């Protein structure tokens, strides 16, 4: 880990030199976890622009799944 990342935290993926389509670095979603009230939870991860290690950018609730079984 870079000493700057240790002291100040990771640098957001949008500041990376190797940017994806549209000028932004892509983030990745984890496999959705479905809780007891049928809400889907995911963890959003991205690559640090300094040390290029994957770190948690945020967490989110996905919209309800409209697929019927």
MMTF fields as JSON, N, C-alpha, C and O atoms, coordinates in Angstrom:
{
  "mmtfVersion": "1.0.0",
  "mmtfProducer": "UNKNOWN",
  "numBonds": 275,
  "numAtoms": 276,
  "numGroups": 69,
  "numChains": 1,
  "numModels": 1,
  "chainsPerModel": [1],
  "groupsPerChain": [69],
  "chainIdList": ["A"],
  "bondAtomList": [4, 2, 8, 6, 12, 10, 16, 14, 20, 18, 24, 22, 28, 26, 32, 30, 36, 34, 40, 38, 44, 42, 48, 46, 52, 50, 56, 54, 60, 58, 64, 62, 68, 66, 72, 70, 76, 74, 80, 78, 84, 82, 88, 86, 92, 90, 96, 94, 100, 98, 104, 102, 108, 106, 112, 110, 116, 114, 120, 118, 124, 122, 128, 126, 132, 130, 136, 134, 140, 138, 144, 142, 148, 146, 152, 150, 156, 154, 160, 158, 164, 162, 168, 166, 172, 170, 176, 174, 180, 178, 184, 182, 188, 186, 192, 190, 196, 194, 200, 198, 204, 202, 208, 206, 212, 210, 216, 214, 220, 218, 224, 222, 228, 226, 232, 230, 236, 234, 240, 238, 244, 242, 248, 246, 252, 250, 256, 254, 260, 258, 264, 262, 268, 266, 272, 270],
  "bondOrderList": [1, 1, 1, 1, 1, 1, 1, 1, 1, 1, 1, 1, 1, 1, 1, 1, 1, 1, 1, 1, 1, 1, 1, 1, 1, 1, 1, 1, 1, 1, 1, 1, 1, 1, 1, 1, 1, 1, 1, 1, 1, 1, 1, 1, 1, 1, 1, 1, 1, 1, 1, 1, 1, 1, 1, 1, 1, 1, 1, 1, 1, 1, 1, 1, 1, 1, 1, 1],
  "groupList": [{"groupName": "UNK", "atomNameList": ["N", "CA", "C", "O"], "elementList": ["N", "C", "C", "O"], "formalChargeList": [0, 0, 0, 0], "bondAtomList": [1, 0, 2, 1, 3, 2], "bondOrderList": [1, 1, 2], "singleLetterCode": "X", "chemCompType": "L-PEPTIDE LINKING"}],
  "groupTypeList": [0, 0, 0, 0, 0, 0, 0, 0, 0, 0, 0, 0, 0, 0, 0, 0, 0, 0, 0, 0, 0, 0, 0, 0, 0, 0, 0, 0, 0, 0, 0, 0, 0, 0, 0, 0, 0, 0, 0, 0, 0, 0, 0, 0, 0, 0, 0, 0, 0, 0, 0, 0, 0, 0, 0, 0, 0, 0, 0, 0, 0, 0, 0, 0, 0, 0, 0, 0, 0],
  "groupIdList": [1, 2, 3, 4, 5, 6, 7, 8, 9, 10, 11, 12, 13, 14, 15, 16, 17, 18, 19, 20, 21, 22, 23, 24, 25, 26, 27, 28, 29, 30, 31, 32, 33, 34, 35, 36, 37, 38, 39, 40, 41, 42, 43, 44, 45, 46, 47, 48, 49, 50, 51, 52, 53, 54, 55, 56, 57, 58, 59, 60, 61, 62, 63, 64, 65, 66, 67, 68, 69],
  "secStructList": [7, 7, 2, 2, 2, 2, 2, 2, 7, 7, 7, 7, 4, 4, 4, 7, 1, 1, 7, 7, 4, 4, 4, 7, 7, 7, 7, 3, 3, 7, 7, 7, 3, 3, 7, 6, 6, 1, 7, 3, 3, 3, 3, 3, 3, 3, 3, 7, 6, 6, 6, 7, 7, 3, 3, 3, 3, 3, 3, 3, 3, 3, 7, 7, 7, 7, 7, 7, 7],
  "xCoordList": [0.848, 0.0, 0.899, 1.922, 0.508, 1.216, 1.1, 0.051, 2.149, 2.124, 1.044, 0.437, 0.794, -0.271, -1.645, -2.526, -1.829, -3.105, -3.28, -4.392, -2.173, -2.241, -2.62, -3.413, -2.056, -2.287, -3.619, -4.394, -3.891, -5.06, -6.208, -7.289, -6.003, -7.026, -6.8, -6.005, -7.504, -7.338, -7.86, -8.754, -7.293, -7.708, -8.804, -8.698, -9.845, -11.016, -10.664, -9.754, -11.378, -11.07, -11.174, -10.502, -11.984, -12.133, -10.87, -10.769, -9.903, -8.648, -7.552, -6.404, -7.887, -6.895, -6.469, -7.239, -5.234, -4.718, -5.31, -5.532, -5.569, -6.127, -7.645, -8.219, -8.291, -9.725, -10.484, -9.996, -11.679, -12.525, -13.295, -12.954, -14.312, -15.133, -15.799, -16.312, -15.804, -16.441, -15.585, -16.058, -14.327, -13.438, -13.523, -12.907, -14.274, -14.398, -13.915, -14.104, -13.299, -12.876, -14.111, -14.985, -14.18, -15.307, -15.184, -14.086, -16.309, -16.384, -17.088, -17.719, -16.981, -17.564, -18.545, -18.341, -19.622, -20.617, -20.383, -20.06, -20.546, -20.457, -21.732, -22.69, -21.732, -22.939, -23.984, -23.686, -25.213, -26.223, -26.543, -26.675, -26.663, -27.113, -28.56, -28.86, -29.465, -30.887, -31.224, -31.031, -31.727, -32.056, -33.474, -34.115, -33.952, -35.252, -36.44, -37.52, -36.28, -37.395, -37.235, -37.817, -36.435, -36.25, -35.57, -35.795, -34.752, -33.988, -32.598, -31.969, -32.126, -30.822, -29.749, -29.899, -28.677, -27.55, -26.333, -26.085, -25.577, -24.331, -23.233, -23.508, -21.988, -20.825, -20.168, -19.928, -19.878, -19.259, -17.774, -17.393, -16.933, -15.487, -14.853, -15.386, -13.721, -12.98, -11.491, -11.069, -10.692, -9.245, -8.758, -9.187, -7.863, -7.268, -6.404, -5.671, -6.476, -5.695, -4.21, -3.38, -3.853, -2.443, -1.81, -0.825, -2.378, -1.729, -2.351, -1.827, -3.447, -4.133, -4.598, -4.657, -4.93, -5.548, -7.043, -7.491, -7.817, -9.271, -9.708, -9.238, -10.614, -11.137, -12.622, -13.134, -13.308, -14.754, -15.047, -14.618, -15.786, -16.195, -17.498, -17.684, -18.391, -19.663, -20.512, -20.117, -21.671, -22.658, -23.968, -24.227, -24.797, -26.059, -27.149, -26.883, -28.392, -29.554, -29.963, -30.081, -30.179, -30.645, -32.151, -32.828, -32.685, -34.156, -34.745, -34.053, -36.018, -36.644, -36.568, -36.715, -36.34, -36.279, -37.697, -38.549, -37.946, -39.304, -39.56, -40.638, -38.589, -38.758, -39.632, -39.362, -40.677, -41.556, -41.154, -40.702, -41.319, -40.958, -42.189, -42.096],
  "yCoordList": [-1.171, 0.0, 1.242, 1.286, 2.211, 3.479, 4.211, 4.149, 4.897, 5.624, 6.71, 6.971, 7.347, 8.363, 7.728, 8.331, 6.517, 5.817, 5.436, 5.453, 5.093, 4.739, 5.951, 5.83, 7.108, 8.312, 8.98, 9.317, 9.173, 9.94, 9.108, 9.643, 7.826, 6.971, 6.829, 7.557, 5.891, 5.631, 6.791, 7.525, 6.942, 7.982, 7.406, 6.277, 8.183, 7.714, 7.238, 7.783, 6.222, 5.659, 6.646, 6.45, 7.694, 8.613, 9.412, 10.046, 9.403, 10.113, 9.216, 9.646, 7.99, 7.058, 7.486, 8.105, 7.149, 7.479, 6.565, 6.996, 5.305, 4.342, 4.362, 3.547, 5.288, 5.465, 4.626, 4.346, 4.237, 3.444, 4.305, 5.466, 3.74, 4.434, 5.633, 5.525, 6.762, 7.975, 8.75, 9.722, 8.341, 9.07, 8.689, 9.346, 7.638, 7.216, 5.786, 4.959, 5.508, 4.148, 3.342, 3.849, 2.108, 1.25, 0.766, 0.483, 0.676, 0.063, -1.279, -1.537, -2.116, -3.455, -3.646, -3.145, -4.388, -4.725, -6.152, -7.032, -6.376, -7.732, -8.489, -7.905, -9.777, -10.576, -10.083, -9.939, -9.819, -9.264, -10.211, -11.42, -9.651, -10.376, -9.963, -8.77, -10.935, -10.65, -10.919, -12.031, -9.904, -10.062, -10.62, -11.002, -10.662, -11.27, -10.492, -11.064, -9.215, -8.44, -8.255, -7.344, -9.133, -9.2, -7.96, -7.621, -7.285, -6.141, -6.639, -7.393, -6.21, -6.638, -5.64, -4.436, -6.139, -5.322, -5.675, -6.851, -4.675, -4.907, -4.017, -2.981, -4.439, -3.646, -3.183, -3.993, -1.895, -1.311, -1.136, -0.483, -1.723, -1.619, -0.988, -1.084, -0.348, 0.275, 0.187, -0.166, 0.509, 0.493, 1.862, 2.884, 1.877, 3.117, 3.702, 2.967, 4.999, 5.654, 5.715, 5.888, 5.578, 5.619, 4.236, 3.984, 3.335, 2.036, 0.913, -0.201, 1.168, 0.207, -1.042, -2.124, -0.895, -1.985, -1.735, -0.588, -2.819, -2.713, -2.354, -2.951, -1.37, -0.964, -0.676, -0.482, -0.648, -0.416, 1.055, 1.914, 1.338, 2.696, 3.025, 4.142, 2.051, 2.28, 1.024, -0.032, 1.159, 0.094, 0.649, 1.849, -0.233, 0.252, -0.791, -1.987, -0.311, -1.179, -1.157, -0.083, -2.315, -2.381, -2.256, -2.596, -1.769, -1.711, -3.112, -4.094, -3.213, -4.545, -5.297, -4.714, -6.582, -7.428, -7.69, -8.15, -7.402, -7.555, -8.932, -9.179, -9.829, -11.17, -11.991, -12.065, -12.604, -13.434, -14.889, -15.31, -15.634, -17.073, -17.918, -19.145],
  "zCoordList": [0.0, 0.0, 0.0, 0.684, -0.754, -0.836, 0.5, 1.142, 0.927, 2.199, 2.193, 3.231, 1.046, 0.968, 1.167, 1.78, 0.653, 0.853, 2.321, 2.848, 2.972, 4.386, 5.241, 6.175, 4.923, 5.72, 5.369, 6.264, 4.08, 3.641, 3.106, 2.86, 2.92, 2.33, 0.837, 0.242, 0.245, -1.186, -2.024, -1.603, -3.205, -4.142, -5.033, -5.512, -5.248, -5.983, -7.39, -8.014, -7.9, -9.213, -10.372, -11.384, -10.27, -11.403, -11.675, -12.725, -10.763, -10.97, -11.547, -11.663, -11.906, -12.451, -13.852, -14.587, -14.209, -15.546, -16.606, -17.737, -16.257, -17.192, -17.059, -16.336, -17.752, -17.604, -18.617, -19.712, -18.228, -19.093, -20.08, -20.305, -20.653, -21.64, -20.996, -19.882, -21.663, -21.168, -20.181, -19.592, -19.986, -19.097, -17.634, -16.795, -17.303, -15.911, -15.763, -16.655, -14.643, -14.322, -13.918, -13.213, -14.358, -14.009, -12.568, -12.092, -11.886, -10.565, -10.723, -11.748, -9.729, -9.795, -8.647, -7.542, -8.938, -7.929, -7.462, -8.26, -6.162, -5.638, -6.0, -6.508, -5.736, -5.921, -4.929, -3.744, -5.398, -4.484, -3.332, -3.522, -2.157, -0.979, -0.75, -0.7, -0.608, -0.408, 1.052, 1.544, 1.742, 3.156, 3.322, 2.343, 4.556, 4.855, 4.314, 4.166, 4.016, 3.462, 1.954, 1.367, 1.332, -0.135, -0.71, -1.872, 0.073, -0.42, -0.807, -0.064, -1.975, -2.473, -2.06, -2.268, -1.478, -1.042, -1.891, -2.157, -2.316, -3.049, -2.471, -1.866, -2.668, -2.296, -3.592, -4.487, -3.701, -4.888, -4.606, -3.634, -5.463, -5.288, -6.516, -7.621, -6.316, -7.41, -7.147, -6.046, -8.161, -8.02, -7.584, -8.12, -6.612, -6.148, -7.255, -7.917, -7.465, -8.518, -8.164, -9.058, -6.889, -6.485, -6.454, -7.147, -5.647, -5.417, -6.234, -6.229, -6.934, -7.8, -7.066, -7.65, -5.786, -5.04, -4.987, -4.956, -4.978, -4.937, -3.517, -2.548, -3.399, -2.098, -2.226, -3.329, -1.097, -1.088, -1.318, -0.548, -2.394, -2.719, -1.995, -1.512, -1.924, -1.26, -1.22, -1.714, -0.63, -0.571, -1.098, -1.002, -1.658, -2.234, -2.115, -1.995, -2.149, -2.279, -3.739, -4.33, -4.328, -5.703, -5.738, -4.768, -6.85, -6.978, -6.886, -7.155, -6.509, -6.401, -7.73, -8.804, -7.631, -8.81, -9.305, -8.545, -10.554, -11.113, -11.706, -12.247, -11.613, -12.183, -11.232, -10.033, -11.78, -10.962, -11.118, -12.183, -10.075, -10.116, -10.144, -10.18]
}
